[in-house]
Amino acid sequence: MEDDDATSDHEEQPENLSSTQDANFISEEPGGSRVAEFTVETPAAEAHKVKTRRKSKLVKALDGTIEAFVNAQRHSDERWLAAFKEQQESVQRHQQQQQEQHLNLIREVEINRLQAEERLRKQEQEHEIRLMQMMVQRLPQQPAQLQALNPPSPSTSFPNFSNYGPYQ
């Protein structure tokens, strides 16, 4: 680009505005038809238009670049946000799976505990049944031992000391 493109707005004003002359000629023919318009410009006005066109091209290029940058930034932000949301959902799914596994483990432990208690209760019942069966089997076989286990009647419970003297 030339140095003319980089000039400021203040410098781009034509030095002599009176030297700019635009003339529009419209003539009407007697039949009412118009003749085309045209403009007559001075060299200073034409130079100003060239600078303005160059500036507008530069502004348009800058506007396009800025717009492209903003769009790229917006697209980048959208991708980052989508990736963040996906990661957040992934973490939530992982936490939910961990909680489900933990609950399943607790359920398994509780089921195992209840089963172990039931087995222990059955074993105790079976042991009590075996003990009772052993006791029942011994009852008819040894009636003499059962009599020894029975307490004596109250009339025979006290010894007779009448045969004994005080100094015998």
N, CA and C atoms as a LAMMPS dump frame, in Angstrom:
ITEM: TIMESTEP
0
ITEM: NUMBER OF ATOMS
504
ITEM: BOX BOUNDS ff ff ff
-5.0000000000000000e+02 5.0000000000000000e+02
-5.0000000000000000e+02 5.0000000000000000e+02
-5.0000000000000000e+02 5.0000000000000000e+02
ITEM: ATOMS id mol type element x y z
1 1 1 N 0.835 -1.173 0
2 1 2 C 0 0 0
3 1 3 C 0.884 1.242 0
4 2 1 N 0.353 2.25 -0.537
5 2 2 C 1.102 3.496 -0.609
6 2 3 C 0.89 4.298 0.664
7 3 1 N 1.73 5.312 0.833
8 3 2 C 1.607 6.185 1.987
9 3 3 C 0.286 6.922 1.971
10 4 1 N -0.279 7.13 0.795
11 4 2 C -1.554 7.837 0.7
12 4 3 C -2.656 7.076 1.416
13 5 1 N -2.548 5.723 1.447
14 5 2 C -3.571 4.92 2.095
15 5 3 C -3.542 5.08 3.608
16 6 1 N -2.414 5.4 4.149
17 6 2 C -2.256 5.465 5.592
18 6 3 C -2.519 6.856 6.147
19 7 1 N -2.947 7.785 5.335
20 7 2 C -3.177 9.141 5.829
21 7 3 C -4.41 9.187 6.698
22 8 1 N -4.453 10.128 7.608
23 8 2 C -5.593 10.248 8.516
24 8 3 C -6.735 10.976 7.823
25 9 1 N -7.886 10.984 8.501
26 9 2 C -9.052 11.651 7.934
27 9 3 C -8.803 13.149 7.772
28 10 1 N -8.054 13.72 8.695
29 10 2 C -7.78 15.15 8.642
30 10 3 C -6.987 15.518 7.409
31 11 1 N -6.038 14.656 7.049
32 11 2 C -5.18 14.931 5.904
33 11 3 C -5.87 14.662 4.581
34 12 1 N -6.936 13.928 4.589
35 12 2 C -7.576 13.551 3.339
36 12 3 C -8.498 14.619 2.794
37 13 1 N -8.783 15.624 3.584
38 13 2 C -9.664 16.678 3.118
39 13 3 C -8.942 17.465 2.015
40 14 1 N -9.642 17.773 0.993
41 14 2 C -8.98 18.565 -0.065
42 14 3 C -8.595 19.939 0.485
43 15 1 N -7.451 20.422 0.005
44 15 2 C -6.946 21.679 0.523
45 15 3 C -7.814 22.855 0.074
46 16 1 N -8.35 22.76 -1.072
47 16 2 C -9.116 23.886 -1.575
48 16 3 C -10.462 23.364 -2.047
49 17 1 N -11.463 23.495 -1.229
50 17 2 C -12.77 22.984 -1.579
51 17 3 C -13.402 23.78 -2.716
52 18 1 N -12.991 24.984 -2.852
53 18 2 C -13.571 25.786 -3.93
54 18 3 C -13.095 25.327 -5.287
55 19 1 N -11.989 24.554 -5.299
56 19 2 C -11.494 24.075 -6.585
57 19 3 C -12.279 22.874 -7.08
58 20 1 N -13.107 22.291 -6.215
59 20 2 C -13.91 21.158 -6.612
60 20 3 C -15.188 21.695 -7.233
61 21 1 N -15.411 21.308 -8.425
62 21 2 C -16.624 21.766 -9.083
63 21 3 C -17.309 20.574 -9.714
64 22 1 N -18.515 20.331 -9.29
65 22 2 C -19.331 19.287 -9.891
66 22 3 C -20.403 19.993 -10.681
67 23 1 N -20.515 19.625 -11.885
68 23 2 C -21.547 20.255 -12.71
69 23 3 C -22.411 19.175 -13.293
70 24 1 N -23.685 19.296 -13.099
71 24 2 C -24.637 18.371 -13.686
72 24 3 C -25.404 19.129 -14.75
73 25 1 N -25.364 18.599 -15.927
74 25 2 C -26.087 19.249 -17.024
75 25 3 C -27.237 18.379 -17.424
76 26 1 N -28.429 18.918 -17.327
77 26 2 C -29.607 18.209 -17.785
78 26 3 C -30.284 19.124 -18.791
79 27 1 N -30.475 18.596 -19.915
80 27 2 C -31.18 19.411 -20.903
81 27 3 C -32.393 18.644 -21.36
82 28 1 N -33.394 19.37 -21.549
83 28 2 C -34.608 18.74 -22.036
84 28 3 C -34.822 19.193 -23.465
85 29 1 N -35.128 18.264 -24.26
86 29 2 C -35.406 18.577 -25.652
87 29 3 C -36.853 19.043 -25.764
88 30 1 N -37.166 19.725 -26.794
89 30 2 C -38.507 20.259 -26.929
90 30 3 C -39.582 19.179 -26.855
91 31 1 N -39.287 17.947 -27.18
92 31 2 C -40.282 16.89 -27.125
93 31 3 C -40.463 16.35 -25.723
94 32 1 N -39.735 16.846 -24.723
95 32 2 C -39.877 16.42 -23.352
96 32 3 C -38.914 15.312 -22.966
97 33 1 N -38.039 14.873 -23.833
98 33 2 C -37.082 13.827 -23.47
99 33 3 C -35.873 14.452 -22.814
100 34 1 N -35.201 13.683 -21.962
101 34 2 C -34.038 14.174 -21.222
102 34 3 C -32.764 13.669 -21.862
103 35 1 N -31.748 14.423 -21.687
104 35 2 C -30.423 14.042 -22.134
105 35 3 C -29.668 13.6 -20.883
106 36 1 N -28.752 12.621 -21.031
107 36 2 C -28.039 12.036 -19.902
108 36 3 C -27.268 13.063 -19.107
109 37 1 N -27.077 12.793 -17.782
110 37 2 C -26.337 13.665 -16.887
111 37 3 C -24.856 13.336 -16.977
112 38 1 N -24.044 14.291 -16.637
113 38 2 C -22.624 14.039 -16.502
114 38 3 C -22.052 15.041 -15.534
115 39 1 N -20.892 14.673 -14.964
116 39 2 C -20.279 15.493 -13.933
117 39 3 C -18.911 15.93 -14.408
118 40 1 N -18.56 17.143 -14.101
119 40 2 C -17.24 17.659 -14.435
120 40 3 C -16.534 17.908 -13.112
121 41 1 N -15.332 17.294 -12.93
122 41 2 C -14.605 17.434 -11.686
123 41 3 C -13.234 18.023 -11.934
124 42 1 N -12.729 18.663 -10.913
125 42 2 C -11.383 19.219 -10.994
126 42 3 C -10.398 18.143 -10.558
127 43 1 N -9.123 18.271 -10.829
128 43 2 C -8.12 17.275 -10.425
129 43 3 C -8.043 17.093 -8.912
130 44 1 N -8.243 18.096 -8.11
131 44 2 C -8.177 17.963 -6.653
132 44 3 C -9.325 17.095 -6.153
133 45 1 N -10.509 17.276 -6.712
134 45 2 C -11.657 16.477 -6.316
135 45 3 C -11.471 15.032 -6.719
136 46 1 N -10.891 14.822 -7.877
137 46 2 C -10.638 13.452 -8.344
138 46 3 C -9.604 12.763 -7.46
139 47 1 N -8.571 13.46 -7.015
140 47 2 C -7.56 12.894 -6.117
141 47 3 C -8.19 12.541 -4.781
142 48 1 N -9.088 13.389 -4.301
143 48 2 C -9.782 13.109 -3.041
144 48 3 C -10.622 11.831 -3.166
145 49 1 N -11.306 11.656 -4.277
146 49 2 C -12.116 10.45 -4.491
147 49 3 C -11.252 9.204 -4.529
148 50 1 N -10.064 9.285 -5.144
149 50 2 C -9.153 8.135 -5.204
150 50 3 C -8.717 7.762 -3.798
151 51 1 N -8.35 8.769 -2.979
152 51 2 C -7.947 8.502 -1.599
153 51 3 C -9.099 7.905 -0.807
154 52 1 N -10.295 8.415 -1.017
155 52 2 C -11.465 7.904 -0.311
156 52 3 C -11.742 6.459 -0.706
157 53 1 N -11.602 6.148 -1.997
158 53 2 C -11.798 4.762 -2.453
159 53 3 C -10.76 3.846 -1.831
160 54 1 N -9.502 4.321 -1.815
161 54 2 C -8.445 3.508 -1.207
162 54 3 C -8.742 3.275 0.276
163 55 1 N -9.159 4.337 0.961
164 55 2 C -9.471 4.222 2.378
165 55 3 C -10.655 3.275 2.577
166 56 1 N -11.667 3.407 1.775
167 56 2 C -12.828 2.537 1.946
168 56 3 C -12.455 1.089 1.671
169 57 1 N -11.534 0.84 0.745
170 57 2 C -11.074 -0.536 0.508
171 57 3 C -10.322 -1.051 1.737
172 58 1 N -9.493 -0.203 2.329
173 58 2 C -8.747 -0.583 3.52
174 58 3 C -9.701 -0.83 4.685
175 59 1 N -10.678 0.04 4.857
176 59 2 C -11.652 -0.119 5.936
177 59 3 C -12.452 -1.394 5.722
178 60 1 N -12.852 -1.628 4.484
179 60 2 C -13.593 -2.861 4.19
180 60 3 C -12.728 -4.084 4.467
181 61 1 N -11.457 -4.033 4.105
182 61 2 C -10.564 -5.168 4.361
183 61 3 C -10.398 -5.376 5.877
184 62 1 N -10.217 -4.265 6.604
185 62 2 C -10.092 -4.373 8.06
186 62 3 C -11.394 -4.882 8.672
187 63 1 N -12.512 -4.358 8.215
188 63 2 C -13.801 -4.835 8.714
189 63 3 C -13.959 -6.329 8.449
190 64 1 N -13.569 -6.751 7.252
191 64 2 C -13.646 -8.181 6.922
192 64 3 C -12.746 -9.015 7.813
193 65 1 N -11.541 -8.497 8.069
194 65 2 C -10.601 -9.219 8.935
195 65 3 C -11.13 -9.292 10.357
196 66 1 N -11.649 -8.189 10.848
197 66 2 C -12.204 -8.168 12.204
198 66 3 C -13.393 -9.106 12.297
199 67 1 N -14.259 -9.064 11.31
200 67 2 C -15.43 -9.948 11.308
201 67 3 C -14.998 -11.417 11.264
202 68 1 N -13.993 -11.72 10.451
203 68 2 C -13.489 -13.096 10.384
204 68 3 C -12.898 -13.516 11.727
205 69 1 N -12.158 -12.609 12.371
206 69 2 C -11.582 -12.92 13.679
207 69 3 C -12.676 -13.168 14.714
208 70 1 N -13.683 -12.292 14.733
209 70 2 C -14.783 -12.439 15.694
210 70 3 C -15.518 -13.757 15.444
211 71 1 N -15.767 -14.081 14.187
212 71 2 C -16.433 -15.352 13.871
213 71 3 C -15.588 -16.542 14.288
214 72 1 N -14.282 -16.462 14.04
215 72 2 C -13.385 -17.551 14.444
216 72 3 C -13.362 -17.679 15.967
217 73 1 N -13.327 -16.551 16.655
218 73 2 C -13.334 -16.574 18.121
219 73 3 C -14.646 -17.157 18.63
220 74 1 N -15.765 -16.756 18.038
221 74 2 C -17.071 -17.285 18.439
222 74 3 C -17.117 -18.797 18.208
223 75 1 N -16.614 -19.222 17.047
224 75 2 C -16.587 -20.659 16.744
225 75 3 C -15.698 -21.401 17.737
226 76 1 N -14.562 -20.814 18.072
227 76 2 C -13.66 -21.425 19.055
228 76 3 C -14.336 -21.51 20.415
229 77 1 N -15.013 -20.448 20.804
230 77 2 C -15.725 -20.448 22.083
231 77 3 C -16.819 -21.51 22.103
232 78 1 N -17.542 -21.646 21.007
233 78 2 C -18.605 -22.646 20.926
234 78 3 C -18.026 -24.059 21.023
235 79 1 N -16.9 -24.284 20.336
236 79 2 C -16.263 -25.609 20.423
237 79 3 C -15.781 -25.878 21.832
238 80 1 N -15.165 -24.863 22.468
239 80 2 C -14.687 -25.037 23.838
240 80 3 C -15.849 -25.318 24.775
241 81 1 N -16.942 -24.584 24.626
242 81 2 C -18.113 -24.779 25.471
243 81 3 C -18.706 -26.17 25.257
244 82 1 N -18.772 -26.603 24.002
245 82 2 C -19.29 -27.946 23.724
246 82 3 C -18.386 -29.012 24.343
247 83 1 N -17.072 -28.83 24.228
248 83 2 C -16.14 -29.793 24.822
249 83 3 C -16.264 -29.783 26.345
250 84 1 N -16.424 -28.608 26.931
251 84 2 C -16.585 -28.503 28.385
252 84 3 C -17.859 -29.204 28.827
253 85 1 N -18.954 -28.966 28.108
254 85 2 C -20.217 -29.621 28.452
255 85 3 C -20.09 -31.133 28.321
256 86 1 N -19.429 -31.605 27.282
257 86 2 C -19.244 -33.047 27.088
258 86 3 C -18.423 -33.631 28.226
259 87 1 N -17.371 -32.919 28.624
260 87 2 C -16.547 -33.404 29.731
261 87 3 C -17.354 -33.421 31.027
262 88 1 N -18.148 -32.395 31.238
263 88 2 C -18.973 -32.323 32.44
264 88 3 C -19.984 -33.476 32.456
265 89 1 N -20.602 -33.755 31.312
266 89 2 C -21.548 -34.87 31.225
267 89 3 C -20.83 -36.195 31.459
268 90 1 N -19.614 -36.309 30.934
269 90 2 C -18.831 -37.526 31.134
270 90 3 C -18.519 -37.728 32.617
271 91 1 N -18.15 -36.66 33.297
272 91 2 C -17.862 -36.745 34.732
273 91 3 C -19.121 -37.141 35.498
274 92 1 N -20.253 -36.557 35.121
275 92 2 C -21.513 -36.898 35.783
276 92 3 C -21.876 -38.361 35.546
277 93 1 N -21.688 -38.832 34.31
278 93 2 C -21.965 -40.251 34.021
279 93 3 C -21.043 -41.15 34.834
280 94 1 N -19.78 -40.777 34.933
281 94 2 C -18.815 -41.572 35.701
282 94 3 C -19.203 -41.592 37.181
283 95 1 N -19.581 -40.435 37.729
284 95 2 C -20 -40.383 39.131
285 95 3 C -21.25 -41.223 39.353
286 96 1 N -22.176 -41.163 38.416
287 96 2 C -23.398 -41.96 38.541
288 96 3 C -23.069 -43.454 38.501
289 97 1 N -22.161 -43.84 37.616
290 97 2 C -21.747 -45.246 37.552
291 97 3 C -21.079 -45.662 38.852
292 98 1 N -20.241 -44.801 39.413
293 98 2 C -19.572 -45.1 40.672
294 98 3 C -20.605 -45.27 41.791
295 99 1 N -21.6 -44.394 41.825
296 99 2 C -22.634 -44.496 42.845
297 99 3 C -23.433 -45.787 42.68
298 100 1 N -23.754 -46.129 41.435
299 100 2 C -24.495 -47.363 41.188
300 100 3 C -23.673 -48.581 41.607
301 101 1 N -22.378 -48.578 41.286
302 101 2 C -21.515 -49.675 41.696
303 101 3 C -21.445 -49.758 43.219
304 102 1 N -21.351 -48.622 43.87
305 102 2 C -21.291 -48.59 45.338
306 102 3 C -22.585 -49.151 45.927
307 103 1 N -23.714 -48.726 45.398
308 103 2 C -25 -49.237 45.89
309 103 3 C -25.135 -50.736 45.633
310 104 1 N -24.684 -51.18 44.462
311 104 2 C -24.729 -52.614 44.162
312 104 3 C -23.849 -53.396 45.133
313 105 1 N -22.687 -52.857 45.443
314 105 2 C -21.79 -53.513 46.398
315 105 3 C -22.442 -53.578 47.78
316 106 1 N -23.074 -52.492 48.198
317 106 2 C -23.767 -52.488 49.491
318 106 3 C -24.882 -53.535 49.49
319 107 1 N -25.641 -53.606 48.399
320 107 2 C -26.712 -54.607 48.305
321 107 3 C -26.15 -56.021 48.402
322 108 1 N -25.053 -56.281 47.684
323 108 2 C -24.428 -57.608 47.724
324 108 3 C -23.961 -57.953 49.131
325 109 1 N -23.342 -56.996 49.805
326 109 2 C -22.865 -57.235 51.17
327 109 3 C -24.049 -57.533 52.088
328 110 1 N -25.122 -56.775 51.942
329 110 2 C -26.304 -56.993 52.771
330 110 3 C -26.929 -58.354 52.483
331 111 1 N -27.015 -58.71 51.214
332 111 2 C -27.561 -60.027 50.845
333 111 3 C -26.691 -61.14 51.427
334 112 1 N -25.373 -60.991 51.299
335 112 2 C -24.458 -61.996 51.859
336 112 3 C -24.596 -62.083 53.376
337 113 1 N -24.757 -60.94 54.049
338 113 2 C -24.927 -60.936 55.497
339 113 3 C -26.212 -61.662 55.894
340 114 1 N -27.307 -61.361 55.182
341 114 2 C -28.574 -62.019 55.492
342 114 3 C -28.498 -63.526 55.229
343 115 1 N -27.834 -63.904 54.152
344 115 2 C -27.674 -65.328 53.856
345 115 3 C -26.828 -66.016 54.926
346 116 1 N -25.766 -65.345 55.378
347 116 2 C -24.916 -65.925 56.418
348 116 3 C -25.704 -66.068 57.726
349 117 1 N -26.511 -65.072 58.069
350 117 2 C -27.336 -65.174 59.273
351 117 3 C -28.322 -66.332 59.149
352 118 1 N -28.917 -66.494 57.979
353 118 2 C -29.873 -67.593 57.761
354 118 3 C -29.168 -68.95 57.877
355 119 1 N -27.968 -69.06 57.303
356 119 2 C -27.212 -70.317 57.424
357 119 3 C -26.878 -70.611 58.884
358 120 1 N -26.46 -69.587 59.621
359 120 2 C -26.122 -69.758 61.026
360 120 3 C -27.361 -70.181 61.83
361 121 1 N -28.497 -69.562 61.563
362 121 2 C -29.74 -69.919 62.25
363 121 3 C -30.113 -71.378 61.957
364 122 1 N -29.962 -71.794 60.703
365 122 2 C -30.264 -73.191 60.343
366 122 3 C -29.297 -74.15 61.028
367 123 1 N -28.029 -73.783 61.079
368 123 2 C -27.046 -74.628 61.745
369 123 3 C -27.369 -74.761 63.231
370 124 1 N -27.759 -73.664 63.867
371 124 2 C -28.127 -73.713 65.281
372 124 3 C -29.359 -74.59 65.499
373 125 1 N -30.333 -74.455 64.606
374 125 2 C -31.537 -75.287 64.712
375 125 3 C -31.178 -76.766 64.544
376 126 1 N -30.353 -77.065 63.556
377 126 2 C -29.942 -78.453 63.329
378 126 3 C -29.174 -78.99 64.533
379 127 1 N -28.322 -78.18 65.135
380 127 2 C -27.564 -78.593 66.318
381 127 3 C -28.511 -78.87 67.483
382 128 1 N -29.488 -77.985 67.684
383 128 2 C -30.46 -78.2 68.765
384 128 3 C -31.265 -79.473 68.522
385 129 1 N -31.629 -79.703 67.282
386 129 2 C -32.387 -80.926 66.959
387 129 3 C -31.542 -82.166 67.254
388 130 1 N -30.266 -82.144 66.893
389 130 2 C -29.384 -83.299 67.169
390 130 3 C -29.245 -83.523 68.668
391 131 1 N -29.089 -82.44 69.435
392 131 2 C -28.976 -82.585 70.887
393 131 3 C -30.25 -83.192 71.474
394 132 1 N -31.387 -82.715 71.015
395 132 2 C -32.65 -83.268 71.516
396 132 3 C -32.807 -84.738 71.13
397 133 1 N -32.401 -85.065 69.922
398 133 2 C -32.482 -86.465 69.498
399 133 3 C -31.582 -87.337 70.363
400 134 1 N -30.398 -86.849 70.676
401 134 2 C -29.496 -87.62 71.54
402 134 3 C -30.109 -87.803 72.926
403 135 1 N -30.726 -86.786 73.465
404 135 2 C -31.343 -86.884 74.782
405 135 3 C -32.523 -87.856 74.76
406 136 1 N -33.311 -87.803 73.712
407 136 2 C -34.464 -88.701 73.605
408 136 3 C -33.988 -90.141 73.461
409 137 1 N -32.925 -90.374 72.765
410 137 2 C -32.41 -91.729 72.594
411 137 3 C -31.899 -92.289 73.906
412 138 1 N -31.372 -91.499 74.775
413 138 2 C -30.835 -91.979 76.052
414 138 3 C -31.933 -92.198 77.097
415 139 1 N -33.042 -91.554 77.009
416 139 2 C -34.093 -91.683 78.018
417 139 3 C -34.585 -93.127 78.19
418 140 1 N -35.03 -93.813 77.216
419 140 2 C -35.541 -95.165 77.444
420 140 3 C -34.432 -96.157 77.808
421 141 1 N -33.229 -95.924 77.482
422 141 2 C -32.167 -96.89 77.718
423 141 3 C -31.683 -96.885 79.162
424 142 1 N -31.736 -95.856 79.886
425 142 2 C -31.175 -95.776 81.232
426 142 3 C -32.177 -95.182 82.216
427 143 1 N -33.219 -95.929 82.588
428 143 2 C -34.189 -95.379 83.536
429 143 3 C -33.595 -95.218 84.931
430 144 1 N -32.599 -95.984 85.335
431 144 2 C -32.019 -95.867 86.67
432 144 3 C -31.325 -94.527 86.822
433 145 1 N -30.676 -94.101 85.794
434 145 2 C -30.004 -92.808 85.86
435 145 3 C -31.013 -91.681 85.942
436 146 1 N -32.145 -91.893 85.31
437 146 2 C -33.176 -90.863 85.382
438 146 3 C -33.731 -90.762 86.797
439 147 1 N -33.847 -91.91 87.529
440 147 2 C -34.341 -91.862 88.902
441 147 3 C -33.366 -91.126 89.798
442 148 1 N -32.118 -91.251 89.534
443 148 2 C -31.13 -90.551 90.344
444 148 3 C -31.208 -89.052 90.089
445 149 1 N -31.605 -88.719 88.89
446 149 2 C -31.73 -87.304 88.576
447 149 3 C -32.988 -86.709 89.178
448 150 1 N -34.016 -87.56 89.446
449 150 2 C -35.25 -87.059 90.05
450 150 3 C -35 -86.8 91.528
451 151 1 N -35.498 -85.741 92.101
452 151 2 C -35.291 -85.462 93.529
453 151 3 C -36.154 -86.404 94.371
454 152 1 N -35.707 -86.757 95.553
455 152 2 C -36.49 -87.642 96.431
456 152 3 C -37.742 -86.935 96.922
457 153 1 N -38.699 -87.708 97.306
458 153 2 C -39.947 -87.134 97.808
459 153 3 C -39.686 -86.482 99.16
460 154 1 N -40.547 -85.585 99.636
461 154 2 C -40.293 -84.866 100.889
462 154 3 C -40.297 -85.788 102.125
463 155 1 N -41.01 -86.86 102.119
464 155 2 C -41.019 -87.74 103.302
465 155 3 C -39.687 -88.451 103.467
466 156 1 N -38.965 -88.712 102.489
467 156 2 C -37.696 -89.417 102.581
468 156 3 C -36.517 -88.483 102.514
469 157 1 N -36.801 -87.236 102.495
470 157 2 C -35.711 -86.3 102.299
471 157 3 C -34.938 -86.022 103.582
472 158 1 N -35.564 -86.219 104.766
473 158 2 C -34.843 -85.938 105.996
474 158 3 C -34.351 -87.246 106.606
475 159 1 N -33.147 -87.32 107.079
476 159 2 C -32.641 -88.554 107.709
477 159 3 C -33.278 -88.768 109.105
478 160 1 N -33.373 -89.976 109.474
479 160 2 C -33.954 -90.347 110.772
480 160 3 C -32.812 -90.423 111.785
481 161 1 N -32.792 -89.497 112.725
482 161 2 C -31.732 -89.452 113.729
483 161 3 C -32.186 -90.024 115.078
484 162 1 N -33.278 -90.634 115.112
485 162 2 C -33.8 -91.16 116.379
486 162 3 C -32.958 -92.322 116.92
487 163 1 N -32.295 -93.061 116.119
488 163 2 C -31.484 -94.187 116.543
489 163 3 C -30.144 -93.723 117.121
490 164 1 N -29.87 -92.536 116.955
491 164 2 C -28.559 -92.038 117.413
492 164 3 C -28.709 -91.35 118.748
493 165 1 N -27.847 -91.629 119.592
494 165 2 C -27.849 -90.972 120.91
495 165 3 C -26.88 -89.787 120.855
496 166 1 N -26.93 -89.047 121.998
497 166 2 C -26.073 -87.877 121.973
498 166 3 C -24.593 -88.247 121.999
499 167 1 N -24.277 -89.421 122.622
500 167 2 C -22.835 -89.7 122.684
501 167 3 C -22.503 -91.008 122.088
502 168 1 N -23.051 -91.386 121.157
503 168 2 C -22.718 -92.678 120.573
504 168 3 C -21.76 -92.583 119.483
